[in-house]
Amino acid sequence: MQHEAIPSELPRGEFDLSAFAKSAVLGGVLAAADDKGVMKERLMLAYECGHLTEEETRQWVRDYGLEAA
Protein backbone atom coordinates (compact mmCIF):
# COMPACT_ATOMS: atom_id res chain seq x y z
CA MET A 1 0.00 0.00 0.00
CA GLN A 2 1.40 3.36 -0.98
CA HIS A 3 0.76 6.57 0.88
CA GLU A 4 0.18 9.84 -0.85
CA ALA A 5 2.72 12.59 -0.35
CA ILE A 6 1.96 15.35 2.14
CA PRO A 7 -0.01 18.06 0.33
CA SER A 8 2.18 21.08 -0.38
CA GLU A 9 -0.32 23.51 1.18
CA LEU A 10 0.28 22.07 4.66
CA PRO A 11 2.66 24.15 6.78
CA ARG A 12 6.09 22.66 7.22
CA GLY A 13 8.44 23.41 10.03
CA GLU A 14 10.65 21.97 12.67
CA PHE A 15 9.23 19.48 15.11
CA ASP A 16 10.61 19.25 18.63
CA LEU A 17 10.30 15.56 19.43
CA SER A 18 11.79 16.03 22.90
CA ALA A 19 9.18 18.63 23.86
CA PHE A 20 6.41 16.44 22.45
CA ALA A 21 7.64 13.40 24.41
CA LYS A 22 7.90 15.46 27.62
CA SER A 23 4.38 16.76 27.12
CA ALA A 24 3.04 13.24 26.58
CA VAL A 25 4.85 11.90 29.64
CA LEU A 26 3.60 14.74 31.83
CA GLY A 27 0.09 14.10 30.55
CA GLY A 28 0.46 10.58 31.92
CA VAL A 29 1.65 11.97 35.25
CA LEU A 30 -1.34 14.30 35.47
CA ALA A 31 -3.72 11.49 34.54
CA ALA A 32 -2.86 9.89 37.88
CA ALA A 33 -3.69 13.02 39.92
CA ASP A 34 -6.36 11.14 41.89
CA ASP A 35 -3.72 8.70 43.26
CA LYS A 36 -0.72 10.52 44.71
CA GLY A 37 1.33 7.33 45.01
CA VAL A 38 0.92 6.48 41.34
CA MET A 39 1.48 10.10 40.36
CA LYS A 40 4.77 10.24 42.25
CA GLU A 41 5.85 6.91 40.78
CA ARG A 42 5.20 8.19 37.26
CA LEU A 43 6.95 11.45 38.07
CA MET A 44 10.04 9.64 39.33
CA LEU A 45 10.06 7.44 36.23
CA ALA A 46 9.87 10.56 34.05
CA TYR A 47 12.92 11.88 35.93
CA GLU A 48 14.83 8.61 35.61
CA CYS A 49 14.15 8.50 31.86
CA GLY A 50 15.44 12.05 31.42
CA HIS A 51 12.20 13.85 30.66
CA LEU A 52 12.53 16.06 33.76
CA THR A 53 15.46 17.70 35.50
CA GLU A 54 16.01 17.23 39.22
CA GLU A 55 14.70 20.74 39.89
CA GLU A 56 11.60 20.21 37.74
CA THR A 57 10.89 16.97 39.61
CA ARG A 58 11.24 18.69 42.99
CA GLN A 59 8.91 21.45 41.84
CA TRP A 60 6.26 18.93 40.75
CA VAL A 61 6.56 17.10 44.08
CA ARG A 62 6.09 20.39 45.96
CA ASP A 63 3.27 21.69 43.74
CA TYR A 64 1.24 18.49 44.00
CA GLY A 65 2.03 17.68 47.64
CA LEU A 66 3.71 14.37 46.85
CA GLU A 67 6.37 14.48 49.58
CA ALA A 68 4.72 11.74 51.64
CA ALA A 69 3.43 9.70 48.72
Predicted model as a PDB file, atoms N, CA, C, CB and O in Angstrom, pLDDT in the B-factor column:
MODEL        1                                                                  
ATOM      1  N   MET A   1       0.844  -1.180   0.000  1.00 59.00           N  
ATOM      2  CA  MET A   1       0.000   0.000   0.000  1.00 59.00           C  
ATOM      3  C   MET A   1       0.886   1.239   0.000  1.00 59.00           C  
ATOM      4  CB  MET A   1      -0.958   0.001   1.218  1.00 59.00           C  
ATOM      5  O   MET A   1       1.785   1.363   0.831  1.00 59.00           O  
ATOM      6  N   GLN A   2       0.637   2.136  -0.913  1.00 70.00           N  
ATOM      7  CA  GLN A   2       1.400   3.362  -0.983  1.00 70.00           C  
ATOM      8  C   GLN A   2       0.625   4.497  -0.342  1.00 70.00           C  
ATOM      9  CB  GLN A   2       1.748   3.698  -2.427  1.00 70.00           C  
ATOM     10  O   GLN A   2      -0.603   4.557  -0.408  1.00 70.00           O  
ATOM     11  N   HIS A   3       1.369   5.388   0.275  1.00 71.00           N  
ATOM     12  CA  HIS A   3       0.756   6.570   0.878  1.00 71.00           C  
ATOM     13  C   HIS A   3       0.995   7.766  -0.023  1.00 71.00           C  
ATOM     14  CB  HIS A   3       1.319   6.833   2.299  1.00 71.00           C  
ATOM     15  O   HIS A   3       2.039   7.885  -0.664  1.00 71.00           O  
ATOM     16  N   GLU A   4       0.024   8.634  -0.058  1.00 73.00           N  
ATOM     17  CA  GLU A   4       0.181   9.844  -0.850  1.00 73.00           C  
ATOM     18  C   GLU A   4       1.142  10.786  -0.145  1.00 73.00           C  
ATOM     19  CB  GLU A   4      -1.180  10.530  -1.089  1.00 73.00           C  
ATOM     20  O   GLU A   4       1.265  10.763   1.079  1.00 73.00           O  
ATOM     21  N   ALA A   5       1.807  11.596  -0.910  1.00 70.00           N  
ATOM     22  CA  ALA A   5       2.721  12.591  -0.350  1.00 70.00           C  
ATOM     23  C   ALA A   5       1.927  13.627   0.449  1.00 70.00           C  
ATOM     24  CB  ALA A   5       3.544  13.281  -1.477  1.00 70.00           C  
ATOM     25  O   ALA A   5       0.729  13.807   0.236  1.00 70.00           O  
ATOM     26  N   ILE A   6       2.598  14.285   1.347  1.00 67.00           N  
ATOM     27  CA  ILE A   6       1.965  15.345   2.138  1.00 67.00           C  
ATOM     28  C   ILE A   6       1.619  16.495   1.194  1.00 67.00           C  
ATOM     29  CB  ILE A   6       2.906  15.833   3.309  1.00 67.00           C  
ATOM     30  O   ILE A   6       2.481  16.964   0.451  1.00 67.00           O  
ATOM     31  N   PRO A   7       0.372  16.950   1.216  1.00 69.00           N  
ATOM     32  CA  PRO A   7      -0.009  18.061   0.331  1.00 69.00           C  
ATOM     33  C   PRO A   7       0.879  19.279   0.574  1.00 69.00           C  
ATOM     34  CB  PRO A   7      -1.490  18.437   0.543  1.00 69.00           C  
ATOM     35  O   PRO A   7       1.219  19.588   1.716  1.00 69.00           O  
ATOM     36  N   SER A   8       1.244  19.956  -0.485  1.00 71.00           N  
ATOM     37  CA  SER A   8       2.179  21.076  -0.378  1.00 71.00           C  
ATOM     38  C   SER A   8       1.592  22.274   0.366  1.00 71.00           C  
ATOM     39  CB  SER A   8       2.617  21.506  -1.757  1.00 71.00           C  
ATOM     40  O   SER A   8       2.345  23.130   0.831  1.00 71.00           O  
ATOM     41  N   GLU A   9       0.269  22.355   0.490  1.00 75.00           N  
ATOM     42  CA  GLU A   9      -0.317  23.514   1.176  1.00 75.00           C  
ATOM     43  C   GLU A   9      -0.252  23.404   2.700  1.00 75.00           C  
ATOM     44  CB  GLU A   9      -1.758  23.686   0.749  1.00 75.00           C  
ATOM     45  O   GLU A   9      -0.546  24.368   3.407  1.00 75.00           O  
ATOM     46  N   LEU A  10       0.135  22.221   3.209  1.00 67.00           N  
ATOM     47  CA  LEU A  10       0.283  22.073   4.657  1.00 67.00           C  
ATOM     48  C   LEU A  10       1.545  22.789   5.123  1.00 67.00           C  
ATOM     49  CB  LEU A  10       0.329  20.577   5.058  1.00 67.00           C  
ATOM     50  O   LEU A  10       2.573  22.745   4.448  1.00 67.00           O  
ATOM     51  N   PRO A  11       1.465  23.452   6.283  1.00 73.00           N  
ATOM     52  CA  PRO A  11       2.659  24.146   6.780  1.00 73.00           C  
ATOM     53  C   PRO A  11       3.753  23.147   7.141  1.00 73.00           C  
ATOM     54  CB  PRO A  11       2.311  25.013   8.004  1.00 73.00           C  
ATOM     55  O   PRO A  11       3.473  22.067   7.661  1.00 73.00           O  
ATOM     56  N   ARG A  12       4.952  23.501   6.871  1.00 75.00           N  
ATOM     57  CA  ARG A  12       6.093  22.658   7.217  1.00 75.00           C  
ATOM     58  C   ARG A  12       6.969  23.444   8.177  1.00 75.00           C  
ATOM     59  CB  ARG A  12       6.897  22.215   5.941  1.00 75.00           C  
ATOM     60  O   ARG A  12       7.083  24.666   8.078  1.00 75.00           O  
ATOM     61  N   GLY A  13       7.564  22.750   9.076  1.00 81.00           N  
ATOM     62  CA  GLY A  13       8.441  23.408  10.027  1.00 81.00           C  
ATOM     63  C   GLY A  13       9.139  22.374  10.877  1.00 81.00           C  
ATOM     64  O   GLY A  13       8.959  21.169  10.704  1.00 81.00           O  
ATOM     65  N   GLU A  14       9.925  22.863  11.783  1.00 86.00           N  
ATOM     66  CA  GLU A  14      10.650  21.973  12.672  1.00 86.00           C  
ATOM     67  C   GLU A  14       9.694  21.363  13.688  1.00 86.00           C  
ATOM     68  CB  GLU A  14      11.791  22.721  13.382  1.00 86.00           C  
ATOM     69  O   GLU A  14       8.689  21.965  14.066  1.00 86.00           O  
ATOM     70  N   PHE A  15      10.030  20.168  14.113  1.00 86.00           N  
ATOM     71  CA  PHE A  15       9.226  19.477  15.109  1.00 86.00           C  
ATOM     72  C   PHE A  15      10.143  19.101  16.265  1.00 86.00           C  
ATOM     73  CB  PHE A  15       8.521  18.214  14.505  1.00 86.00           C  
ATOM     74  O   PHE A  15      11.159  18.436  16.064  1.00 86.00           O  
ATOM     75  N   ASP A  16       9.792  19.521  17.459  1.00 91.00           N  
ATOM     76  CA  ASP A  16      10.606  19.247  18.634  1.00 91.00           C  
ATOM     77  C   ASP A  16      10.101  17.962  19.290  1.00 91.00           C  
ATOM     78  CB  ASP A  16      10.565  20.444  19.638  1.00 91.00           C  
ATOM     79  O   ASP A  16       9.183  17.984  20.110  1.00 91.00           O  
ATOM     80  N   LEU A  17      10.710  16.861  18.916  1.00 92.00           N  
ATOM     81  CA  LEU A  17      10.295  15.558  19.432  1.00 92.00           C  
ATOM     82  C   LEU A  17      10.469  15.473  20.942  1.00 92.00           C  
ATOM     83  CB  LEU A  17      11.086  14.447  18.755  1.00 92.00           C  
ATOM     84  O   LEU A  17       9.637  14.880  21.628  1.00 92.00           O  
ATOM     85  N   SER A  18      11.534  16.053  21.461  1.00 93.00           N  
ATOM     86  CA  SER A  18      11.790  16.028  22.896  1.00 93.00           C  
ATOM     87  C   SER A  18      10.667  16.731  23.671  1.00 93.00           C  
ATOM     88  CB  SER A  18      13.140  16.689  23.204  1.00 93.00           C  
ATOM     89  O   SER A  18      10.185  16.217  24.680  1.00 93.00           O  
ATOM     90  N   ALA A  19      10.264  17.893  23.195  1.00 94.00           N  
ATOM     91  CA  ALA A  19       9.178  18.632  23.856  1.00 94.00           C  
ATOM     92  C   ALA A  19       7.864  17.865  23.763  1.00 94.00           C  
ATOM     93  CB  ALA A  19       9.015  20.031  23.230  1.00 94.00           C  
ATOM     94  O   ALA A  19       7.083  17.843  24.714  1.00 94.00           O  
ATOM     95  N   PHE A  20       7.627  17.239  22.620  1.00 94.00           N  
ATOM     96  CA  PHE A  20       6.415  16.441  22.450  1.00 94.00           C  
ATOM     97  C   PHE A  20       6.407  15.260  23.412  1.00 94.00           C  
ATOM     98  CB  PHE A  20       6.295  15.946  21.003  1.00 94.00           C  
ATOM     99  O   PHE A  20       5.392  14.986  24.052  1.00 94.00           O  
ATOM    100  N   ALA A  21       7.537  14.558  23.517  1.00 95.00           N  
ATOM    101  CA  ALA A  21       7.636  13.405  24.414  1.00 95.00           C  
ATOM    102  C   ALA A  21       7.441  13.841  25.865  1.00 95.00           C  
ATOM    103  CB  ALA A  21       9.000  12.700  24.245  1.00 95.00           C  
ATOM    104  O   ALA A  21       6.744  13.170  26.627  1.00 95.00           O  
ATOM    105  N   LYS A  22       8.048  14.951  26.244  1.00 96.00           N  
ATOM    106  CA  LYS A  22       7.903  15.459  27.619  1.00 96.00           C  
ATOM    107  C   LYS A  22       6.445  15.790  27.906  1.00 96.00           C  
ATOM    108  CB  LYS A  22       8.790  16.712  27.841  1.00 96.00           C  
ATOM    109  O   LYS A  22       5.934  15.478  28.981  1.00 96.00           O  
ATOM    110  N   SER A  23       5.782  16.414  26.954  1.00 96.00           N  
ATOM    111  CA  SER A  23       4.376  16.757  27.115  1.00 96.00           C  
ATOM    112  C   SER A  23       3.513  15.502  27.279  1.00 96.00           C  
ATOM    113  CB  SER A  23       3.893  17.578  25.917  1.00 96.00           C  
ATOM    114  O   SER A  23       2.610  15.466  28.116  1.00 96.00           O  
ATOM    115  N   ALA A  24       3.794  14.491  26.485  1.00 97.00           N  
ATOM    116  CA  ALA A  24       3.037  13.235  26.579  1.00 97.00           C  
ATOM    117  C   ALA A  24       3.272  12.548  27.915  1.00 97.00           C  
ATOM    118  CB  ALA A  24       3.419  12.292  25.435  1.00 97.00           C  
ATOM    119  O   ALA A  24       2.334  12.041  28.530  1.00 97.00           O  
ATOM    120  N   VAL A  25       4.516  12.530  28.361  1.00 97.00           N  
ATOM    121  CA  VAL A  25       4.845  11.895  29.643  1.00 97.00           C  
ATOM    122  C   VAL A  25       4.169  12.642  30.792  1.00 97.00           C  
ATOM    123  CB  VAL A  25       6.381  11.856  29.856  1.00 97.00           C  
ATOM    124  O   VAL A  25       3.603  12.019  31.690  1.00 97.00           O  
ATOM    125  N   LEU A  26       4.227  13.962  30.767  1.00 97.00           N  
ATOM    126  CA  LEU A  26       3.597  14.742  31.833  1.00 97.00           C  
ATOM    127  C   LEU A  26       2.076  14.614  31.810  1.00 97.00           C  
ATOM    128  CB  LEU A  26       3.993  16.207  31.713  1.00 97.00           C  
ATOM    129  O   LEU A  26       1.425  14.719  32.849  1.00 97.00           O  
ATOM    130  N   GLY A  27       1.520  14.391  30.640  1.00 97.00           N  
ATOM    131  CA  GLY A  27       0.088  14.098  30.555  1.00 97.00           C  
ATOM    132  C   GLY A  27      -0.246  12.821  31.292  1.00 97.00           C  
ATOM    133  O   GLY A  27      -1.283  12.730  31.950  1.00 97.00           O  
ATOM    134  N   GLY A  28       0.628  11.832  31.187  1.00 97.00           N  
ATOM    135  CA  GLY A  28       0.455  10.581  31.920  1.00 97.00           C  
ATOM    136  C   GLY A  28       0.590  10.778  33.416  1.00 97.00           C  
ATOM    137  O   GLY A  28      -0.114  10.137  34.197  1.00 97.00           O  
ATOM    138  N   VAL A  29       1.491  11.662  33.819  1.00 97.00           N  
ATOM    139  CA  VAL A  29       1.649  11.974  35.247  1.00 97.00           C  
ATOM    140  C   VAL A  29       0.372  12.626  35.767  1.00 97.00           C  
ATOM    141  CB  VAL A  29       2.877  12.909  35.486  1.00 97.00           C  
ATOM    142  O   VAL A  29      -0.146  12.240  36.815  1.00 97.00           O  
ATOM    143  N   LEU A  30      -0.127  13.601  35.042  1.00 97.00           N  
ATOM    144  CA  LEU A  30      -1.340  14.300  35.466  1.00 97.00           C  
ATOM    145  C   LEU A  30      -2.577  13.408  35.446  1.00 97.00           C  
ATOM    146  CB  LEU A  30      -1.573  15.500  34.583  1.00 97.00           C  
ATOM    147  O   LEU A  30      -3.521  13.642  36.201  1.00 97.00           O  
ATOM    148  N   ALA A  31      -2.581  12.403  34.601  1.00 97.00           N  
ATOM    149  CA  ALA A  31      -3.723  11.486  34.537  1.00 97.00           C  
ATOM    150  C   ALA A  31      -3.869  10.684  35.820  1.00 97.00           C  
ATOM    151  CB  ALA A  31      -3.577  10.540  33.352  1.00 97.00           C  
ATOM    152  O   ALA A  31      -4.930  10.116  36.080  1.00 97.00           O  
ATOM    153  N   ALA A  32      -2.821  10.632  36.619  1.00 97.00           N  
ATOM    154  CA  ALA A  32      -2.859   9.890  37.882  1.00 97.00           C  
ATOM    155  C   ALA A  32      -3.054  10.822  39.078  1.00 97.00           C  
ATOM    156  CB  ALA A  32      -1.573   9.080  38.058  1.00 97.00           C  
ATOM    157  O   ALA A  32      -2.744  10.444  40.208  1.00 97.00           O  
ATOM    158  N   ALA A  33      -3.558  12.021  38.848  1.00 95.00           N  
ATOM    159  CA  ALA A  33      -3.691  13.018  39.917  1.00 95.00           C  
ATOM    160  C   ALA A  33      -4.583  12.561  41.058  1.00 95.00           C  
ATOM    161  CB  ALA A  33      -4.231  14.299  39.354  1.00 95.00           C  
ATOM    162  O   ALA A  33      -4.459  13.080  42.167  1.00 95.00           O  
ATOM    163  N   ASP A  34      -5.475  11.611  40.828  1.00 96.00           N  
ATOM    164  CA  ASP A  34      -6.357  11.141  41.895  1.00 96.00           C  
ATOM    165  C   ASP A  34      -5.678  10.113  42.799  1.00 96.00           C  
ATOM    166  CB  ASP A  34      -7.616  10.544  41.298  1.00 96.00           C  
ATOM    167  O   ASP A  34      -6.250   9.730  43.819  1.00 96.00           O  
ATOM    168  N   ASP A  35      -4.478   9.660  42.452  1.00 97.00           N  
ATOM    169  CA  ASP A  35      -3.723   8.698  43.265  1.00 97.00           C  
ATOM    170  C   ASP A  35      -2.293   9.213  43.397  1.00 97.00           C  
ATOM    171  CB  ASP A  35      -3.750   7.254  42.626  1.00 97.00           C  
ATOM    172  O   ASP A  35      -1.466   9.024  42.505  1.00 97.00           O  
ATOM    173  N   LYS A  36      -2.014   9.866  44.526  1.00 97.00           N  
ATOM    174  CA  LYS A  36      -0.716  10.516  44.709  1.00 97.00           C  
ATOM    175  C   LYS A  36       0.452   9.546  44.630  1.00 97.00           C  
ATOM    176  CB  LYS A  36      -0.683  11.226  46.033  1.00 97.00           C  
ATOM    177  O   LYS A  36       1.528   9.917  44.161  1.00 97.00           O  
ATOM    178  N   GLY A  37       0.262   8.315  45.077  1.00 97.00           N  
ATOM    179  CA  GLY A  37       1.326   7.328  45.007  1.00 97.00           C  
ATOM    180  C   GLY A  37       1.697   6.998  43.577  1.00 97.00           C  
ATOM    181  O   GLY A  37       2.876   6.938  43.231  1.00 97.00           O  
ATOM    182  N   VAL A  38       0.693   6.786  42.751  1.00 97.00           N  
ATOM    183  CA  VAL A  38       0.923   6.483  41.339  1.00 97.00           C  
ATOM    184  C   VAL A  38       1.498   7.711  40.635  1.00 97.00           C  
ATOM    185  CB  VAL A  38      -0.391   6.025  40.651  1.00 97.00           C  
ATOM    186  O   VAL A  38       2.391   7.592  39.796  1.00 97.00           O  
ATOM    187  N   MET A  39       0.986   8.877  40.977  1.00 97.00           N  
ATOM    188  CA  MET A  39       1.476  10.102  40.361  1.00 97.00           C  
ATOM    189  C   MET A  39       2.965  10.293  40.645  1.00 97.00           C  
ATOM    190  CB  MET A  39       0.678  11.312  40.866  1.00 97.00           C  
ATOM    191  O   MET A  39       3.737  10.622  39.744  1.00 97.00           O  
ATOM    192  N   LYS A  40       3.364  10.085  41.900  1.00 97.00           N  
ATOM    193  CA  LYS A  40       4.774  10.243  42.254  1.00 97.00           C  
ATOM    194  C   LYS A  40       5.626   9.187  41.554  1.00 97.00           C  
ATOM    195  CB  LYS A  40       4.960  10.153  43.781  1.00 97.00           C  
ATOM    196  O   LYS A  40       6.730   9.482  41.097  1.00 97.00           O  
ATOM    197  N   GLU A  41       5.122   7.969  41.469  1.00 97.00           N  
ATOM    198  CA  GLU A  41       5.852   6.908  40.780  1.00 97.00           C  
ATOM    199  C   GLU A  41       6.091   7.274  39.313  1.00 97.00           C  
ATOM    200  CB  GLU A  41       5.083   5.580  40.879  1.00 97.00           C  
ATOM    201  O   GLU A  41       7.193   7.094  38.795  1.00 97.00           O  
ATOM    202  N   ARG A  42       5.070   7.780  38.661  1.00 97.00           N  
ATOM    203  CA  ARG A  42       5.202   8.188  37.263  1.00 97.00           C  
ATOM    204  C   ARG A  42       6.143   9.375  37.123  1.00 97.00           C  
ATOM    205  CB  ARG A  42       3.835   8.535  36.678  1.00 97.00           C  
ATOM    206  O   ARG A  42       6.911   9.457  36.164  1.00 97.00           O  
ATOM    207  N   LEU A  43       6.081  10.285  38.072  1.00 97.00           N  
ATOM    208  CA  LEU A  43       6.954  11.449  38.068  1.00 97.00           C  
ATOM    209  C   LEU A  43       8.415  11.030  38.211  1.00 97.00           C  
ATOM    210  CB  LEU A  43       6.564  12.413  39.193  1.00 97.00           C  
ATOM    211  O   LEU A  43       9.287  11.538  37.506  1.00 97.00           O  
ATOM    212  N   MET A  44       8.673  10.108  39.120  1.00 97.00           N  
ATOM    213  CA  MET A  44      10.039   9.638  39.326  1.00 97.00           C  
ATOM    214  C   MET A  44      10.543   8.875  38.101  1.00 97.00           C  
ATOM    215  CB  MET A  44      10.116   8.748  40.575  1.00 97.00           C  
ATOM    216  O   MET A  44      11.723   8.966  37.761  1.00 97.00           O  
ATOM    217  N   LEU A  45       9.681   8.139  37.449  1.00 97.00           N  
ATOM    218  CA  LEU A  45      10.057   7.437  36.230  1.00 97.00           C  
ATOM    219  C   LEU A  45      10.383   8.443  35.121  1.00 97.00           C  
ATOM    220  CB  LEU A  45       8.926   6.482  35.783  1.00 97.00           C  
ATOM    221  O   LEU A  45      11.330   8.246  34.359  1.00 97.00           O  
ATOM    222  N   ALA A  46       9.600   9.513  35.034  1.00 97.00           N  
ATOM    223  CA  ALA A  46       9.873  10.561  34.051  1.00 97.00           C  
ATOM    224  C   ALA A  46      11.241  11.179  34.307  1.00 97.00           C  
ATOM    225  CB  ALA A  46       8.778  11.647  34.093  1.00 97.00           C  
ATOM    226  O   ALA A  46      11.968  11.493  33.364  1.00 97.00           O  
ATOM    227  N   TYR A  47      11.596  11.355  35.573  1.00 97.00           N  
ATOM    228  CA  TYR A  47      12.916  11.882  35.926  1.00 97.00           C  
ATOM    229  C   TYR A  47      14.018  10.888  35.545  1.00 97.00           C  
ATOM    230  CB  TYR A  47      12.982  12.200  37.436  1.00 97.00           C  
ATOM    231  O   TYR A  47      15.021  11.266  34.939  1.00 97.00           O  
ATOM    232  N   GLU A  48      13.826   9.628  35.902  1.00 98.00           N  
ATOM    233  CA  GLU A  48      14.829   8.606  35.607  1.00 98.00           C  
ATOM    234  C   GLU A  48      15.063   8.445  34.111  1.00 98.00           C  
ATOM    235  CB  GLU A  48      14.408   7.278  36.202  1.00 98.00           C  
ATOM    236  O   GLU A  48      16.176   8.135  33.686  1.00 98.00           O  
ATOM    237  N   CYS A  49      14.034   8.651  33.320  1.00 96.00           N  
ATOM    238  CA  CYS A  49      14.149   8.501  31.864  1.00 96.00           C  
ATOM    239  C   CYS A  49      14.652   9.776  31.187  1.00 96.00           C  
ATOM    240  CB  CYS A  49      12.803   8.108  31.274  1.00 96.00           C  
ATOM    241  O   CYS A  49      14.839   9.800  29.970  1.00 96.00           O  
ATOM    242  N   GLY A  50      14.870  10.833  31.968  1.00 96.00           N  
ATOM    243  CA  GLY A  50      15.444  12.051  31.422  1.00 96.00           C  
ATOM    244  C   GLY A  50      14.465  13.068  30.874  1.00 96.00           C  
ATOM    245  O   GLY A  50      14.868  14.018  30.203  1.00 96.00           O  
ATOM    246  N   HIS A  51      13.182  12.882  31.153  1.00 95.00           N  
ATOM    247  CA  HIS A  51      12.198  13.852  30.664  1.00 95.00           C  
ATOM    248  C   HIS A  51      12.126  15.086  31.553  1.00 95.00           C  
ATOM    249  CB  HIS A  51      10.824  13.207  30.570  1.00 95.00           C  
ATOM    250  O   HIS A  51      11.695  16.148  31.105  1.00 95.00           O  
ATOM    251  N   LEU A  52      12.544  14.955  32.806  1.00 96.00           N  
ATOM    252  CA  LEU A  52      12.531  16.063  33.756  1.00 96.00           C  
ATOM    253  C   LEU A  52      13.904  16.217  34.399  1.00 96.00           C  
ATOM    254  CB  LEU A  52      11.451  15.843  34.837  1.00 96.00           C  
ATOM    255  O   LEU A  52      14.635  15.244  34.582  1.00 96.00           O  
ATOM    256  N   THR A  53      14.239  17.460  34.737  1.00 97.00           N  
ATOM    257  CA  THR A  53      15.459  17.695  35.497  1.00 97.00           C  
ATOM    258  C   THR A  53      15.154  17.450  36.970  1.00 97.00           C  
ATOM    259  CB  THR A  53      16.005  19.143  35.267  1.00 97.00           C  
ATOM    260  O   THR A  53      13.997  17.291  37.359  1.00 97.00           O  
ATOM    261  N   GLU A  54      16.202  17.420  37.778  1.00 97.00           N  
ATOM    262  CA  GLU A  54      16.011  17.230  39.215  1.00 97.00           C  
ATOM    263  C   GLU A  54      15.172  18.361  39.801  1.00 97.00           C  
ATOM    264  CB  GLU A  54      17.368  17.149  39.934  1.00 97.00           C  
ATOM    265  O   GLU A  54      14.288  18.122  40.625  1.00 97.00           O  
ATOM    266  N   GLU A  55      15.448  19.591  39.375  1.00 98.00           N  
ATOM    267  CA  GLU A  55      14.700  20.738  39.891  1.00 98.00           C  
ATOM    268  C   GLU A  55      13.236  20.699  39.452  1.00 98.00           C  
ATOM    269  CB  GLU A  55      15.347  22.041  39.426  1.00 98.00           C  
ATOM    270  O   GLU A  55      12.346  21.005  40.245  1.00 98.00           O  
ATOM    271  N   GLU A  56      12.982  20.331  38.212  1.00 97.00           N  
ATOM    272  CA  GLU A  56      11.599  20.213  37.741  1.00 97.00           C  
ATOM    273  C   GLU A  56      10.851  19.153  38.542  1.00 97.00           C  
ATOM    274  CB  GLU A  56      11.564  19.868  36.238  1.00 97.00           C  
ATOM    275  O   GLU A  56       9.685  19.343  38.890  1.00 97.00           O  
ATOM    276  N   THR A  57      11.511  18.048  38.832  1.00 97.00           N  
ATOM    277  CA  THR A  57      10.891  16.973  39.611  1.00 97.00           C  
ATOM    278  C   THR A  57      10.549  17.463  41.006  1.00 97.00           C  
ATOM    279  CB  THR A  57      11.819  15.749  39.691  1.00 97.00           C  
ATOM    280  O   THR A  57       9.444  17.233  41.496  1.00 97.00           O  
ATOM    281  N   ARG A  58      11.496  18.138  41.646  1.00 97.00           N  
ATOM    282  CA  ARG A  58      11.242  18.687  42.994  1.00 97.00           C  
ATOM    283  C   ARG A  58      10.070  19.654  42.977  1.00 97.00           C  
ATOM    284  CB  ARG A  58      12.497  19.399  43.537  1.00 97.00           C  
ATOM    285  O   ARG A  58       9.241  19.653  43.887  1.00 97.00           O  
ATOM    286  N   GLN A  59      10.003  20.480  41.939  1.00 97.00           N  
ATOM    287  CA  GLN A  59       8.907  21.450  41.838  1.00 97.00           C  
ATOM    288  C   GLN A  59       7.563  20.742  41.710  1.00 97.00           C  
ATOM    289  CB  GLN A  59       9.125  22.387  40.637  1.00 97.00           C  
ATOM    290  O   GLN A  59       6.592  21.145  42.351  1.00 97.00           O  
ATOM    291  N   TRP A  60       7.493  19.699  40.896  1.00 97.00           N  
ATOM    292  CA  TRP A  60       6.256  18.927  40.751  1.00 97.00           C  
ATOM    293  C   TRP A  60       5.868  18.290  42.084  1.00 97.00           C  
ATOM    294  CB  TRP A  60       6.418  17.839  39.662  1.00 97.00           C  
ATOM    295  O   TRP A  60       4.697  18.307  42.465  1.00 97.00           O  
ATOM    296  N   VAL A  61       6.834  17.737  42.782  1.00 97.00           N  
ATOM    297  CA  VAL A  61       6.557  17.102  44.081  1.00 97.00           C  
ATOM    298  C   VAL A  61       5.985  18.133  45.041  1.00 97.00           C  
ATOM    299  CB  VAL A  61       7.844  16.461  44.679  1.00 97.00           C  
ATOM    300  O   VAL A  61       5.012  17.858  45.743  1.00 97.00           O  
ATOM    301  N   ARG A  62       6.590  19.327  45.076  1.00 97.00           N  
ATOM    302  CA  ARG A  62       6.087  20.391  45.963  1.00 97.00           C  
ATOM    303  C   ARG A  62       4.699  20.859  45.532  1.00 97.00           C  
ATOM    304  CB  ARG A  62       7.061  21.585  45.977  1.00 97.00           C  
ATOM    305  O   ARG A  62       3.795  20.969  46.360  1.00 97.00           O  
ATOM    306  N   ASP A  63       4.529  21.134  44.249  1.00 96.00           N  
ATOM    307  CA  ASP A  63       3.268  21.686  43.739  1.00 96.00           C  
ATOM    308  C   ASP A  63       2.083  20.764  43.958  1.00 96.00           C  
ATOM    309  CB  ASP A  63       3.397  21.984  42.273  1.00 96.00           C  
ATOM    310  O   ASP A  63       0.967  21.224  44.198  1.00 96.00           O  
ATOM    311  N   TYR A  64       2.327  19.454  43.876  1.00 96.00           N  
ATOM    312  CA  TYR A  64       1.238  18.495  44.002  1.00 96.00           C  
ATOM    313  C   TYR A  64       1.221  17.786  45.345  1.00 96.00           C  
ATOM    314  CB  TYR A  64       1.327  17.482  42.907  1.00 96.00           C  
ATOM    315  O   TYR A  64       0.469  16.828  45.526  1.00 96.00           O  
ATOM    316  N   GLY A  65       2.039  18.240  46.295  1.00 96.00           N  
ATOM    317  CA  GLY A  65       2.033  17.675  47.638  1.00 96.00           C  
ATOM    318  C   GLY A  65       2.349  16.206  47.682  1.00 96.00           C  
ATOM    319  O   GLY A  65       1.664  15.443  48.362  1.00 96.00           O  
ATOM    320  N   LEU A  66       3.385  15.789  46.962  1.00 96.00           N  
ATOM    321  CA  LEU A  66       3.710  14.371  46.847  1.00 96.00           C  
ATOM    322  C   LEU A  66       4.844  13.946  47.777  1.00 96.00           C  
ATOM    323  CB  LEU A  66       4.077  14.047  45.423  1.00 96.00           C  
ATOM    324  O   LEU A  66       5.359  12.837  47.641  1.00 96.00           O  
ATOM    325  N   GLU A  67       5.237  14.790  48.701  1.00 93.00           N  
ATOM    326  CA  GLU A  67       6.368  14.483  49.575  1.00 93.00           C  
ATOM    327  C   GLU A  67       6.172  13.169  50.320  1.00 93.00           C  
ATOM    328  CB  GLU A  67       6.579  15.611  50.570  1.00 93.00           C  
ATOM    329  O   GLU A  67       7.106  12.374  50.421  1.00 93.00           O  
ATOM    330  N   ALA A  68       4.993  12.933  50.835  1.00 92.00           N  
ATOM    331  CA  ALA A  68       4.725  11.742  51.639  1.00 92.00           C  
ATOM    332  C   ALA A  68       4.196  10.563  50.826  1.00 92.00           C  
ATOM    333  CB  ALA A  68       3.741  12.078  52.718  1.00 92.00           C  
ATOM    334  O   ALA A  68       3.973   9.481  51.369  1.00 92.00           O  
ATOM    335  N   ALA A  69       4.002  10.767  49.563  1.00 88.00           N  
ATOM    336  CA  ALA A  69       3.426   9.703  48.721  1.00 88.00           C  
ATOM    337  C   ALA A  69       4.433   8.596  48.448  1.00 88.00           C  
ATOM    338  CB  ALA A  69       2.927  10.283  47.395  1.00 88.00           C  
ATOM    339  O   ALA A  69       4.114   7.627  47.759  1.00 88.00           O  
TER     340      ALA A  69                                                      
ENDMDL                                                                          
END                                                                             
